Amino acid sequence: MINSARPLRARIHLDAILHNYRLAKRLAPSARALAVVKANAYGHGAVEVARALASEADGFAVASVGEALELRESGIANPILLLEGVFAPKEIAVVDRAALTMVVHCHEQLDWVLSARPSRLLDCWIKIDSGMHRVGLAPEAFGASHARLAACPHVARLVAMSHFARADEPGHPYTRMQLAVFERALDGVSIDASLANSAAILAWPDAHRDWTRPGIMLYGASPFVDDVPAATDLRPAMTLESALISVRDLAPGEAVGYGGRFVCDRPTRVGVAAVGYADGYPRHAPDGTPVAVKGRITRIIGRVSMDMLTLDLTGMDDARIGDRVELWGKTVSANDVAQASDTIAYQLFTGVSRRVPLIADSARIGS
Ligand SMILES: *Cc1c(COP(=O)(O)O)cnc(C)c1O
């Protein structure tokens, strides 16, 4: 079977994702952990990731009813949380049918839950805005909203949740403030709590509570700019790799690619890899962004094209067409590529485009 006319692929290391999930559990041993698999598991293939974790995961978290149904239809029976709840009251019928758990982050959603007539009891996570100021009930509104849901005959379990704006800045007072606001909102209410994304799992033990919500760490990228000790045990879960499709020698003064952004200042061997911005490689990657050829780190030179990437092979006399090029993975950290390109690994992973085949270490992902 021909998967792709190009040598480009994203290899997905499901064993690394399992390792990273176990690390999240080990770091917060008294909490259960919802594996966040929204956005096709950050580009890693939601169904395959969920299957790899299903026997151990306390549950999964997704961004929409559609993402949840994809998992249910592939046989995933673990609890599934809709991180933004439902977007319209009619979706509660799907929540009911597929046994999903909803976030309730606003008064409209609260009313939809109360006026629903589900066939079974609904579980809800009440989201409090402790300072992110995106979604969530005002802290002062939590008590009354909780009381209405707790009194509702078709509502079963409740969890209080919130989300941090700056957990990736270890020790930052804003996260302490959010923790305090959350505490105050819950005052006197006995309820399970969930606050921690990956950064908080790794750097904010006070935030672990009853349920954690690891996302990016499952995929092996640290959420921090600087080194944080616990993050060194993460294993990269995606290797974006391609091959050289051209090797040529240029003279000093010759320019490479669109706009002539890179001009050779010495005799330069230039390789072309079959990958470009249409595959999700960041077009803004500057000269010097790391890339590996046959396991050796070099740099990109010249502007990223739609389907091609030019790189510096000077000194690699043995480089040939067909040689393996790693864009990110175990040799080149996705965070280093992201930082060079003024973005984050989250965007690189979720931006890998549909024409790039996802290949699990053991099998091809999807159809
Ligand atoms: C996406 C998301 C997470 C996971 O965040 P990471 O930084 O990837 O760990 C956790 N909680 C909520 C509400 C989210 O939307």
The ligand as an SDF file (V2000), in Angstrom:
LIG
                    3D

 15 15  0  0  0  0  0  0  0  0999 V2000
   -5.9900   21.5960   27.3410 C   0  0  0  0  0  0  0  0  0  0  0  0
   -6.3330   21.6390   28.7830 C   0  0  0  0  0  0  0  0  0  0  0  0
   -5.5350   21.0020   29.7350 C   0  0  0  0  0  0  0  0  0  0  0  0
   -4.2020   20.3780   29.3980 C   0  0  0  0  0  0  0  0  0  0  0  0
   -3.2200   21.3930   29.4130 O   0  0  0  0  0  0  0  0  0  0  0  0
   -1.6760   21.0660   29.1830 P   0  0  0  0  0  0  0  0  0  0  0  0
   -1.0030   22.3720   29.3600 O   0  0  0  0  0  0  0  0  0  0  0  0
   -1.5640   20.5530   27.7810 O   0  0  0  0  0  0  0  0  0  0  0  0
   -1.3140   20.0390   30.1880 O   0  0  0  0  0  0  0  0  0  0  0  0
   -5.9820   20.9880   31.0530 C   0  0  0  0  0  0  0  0  0  0  0  0
   -7.1400   21.5790   31.4000 N   0  0  0  0  0  0  0  0  0  0  0  0
   -7.9170   22.2330   30.5160 C   0  0  0  0  0  0  0  0  0  0  0  0
   -9.1670   22.8830   30.9670 C   0  0  0  0  0  0  0  0  0  0  0  0
   -7.5410   22.2870   29.1810 C   0  0  0  0  0  0  0  0  0  0  0  0
   -8.3020   22.9380   28.3030 O   0  0  0  0  0  0  0  0  0  0  0  0
  1  2  1  0
  2  3  1  0
  2 14  2  0
  3  4  1  0
  3 10  2  0
  4  5  1  0
  5  6  1  0
  6  7  2  0
  6  8  1  0
  6  9  1  0
 10 11  1  0
 11 12  2  0
 12 13  1  0
 12 14  1  0
 14 15  1  0
M  END
$$$$
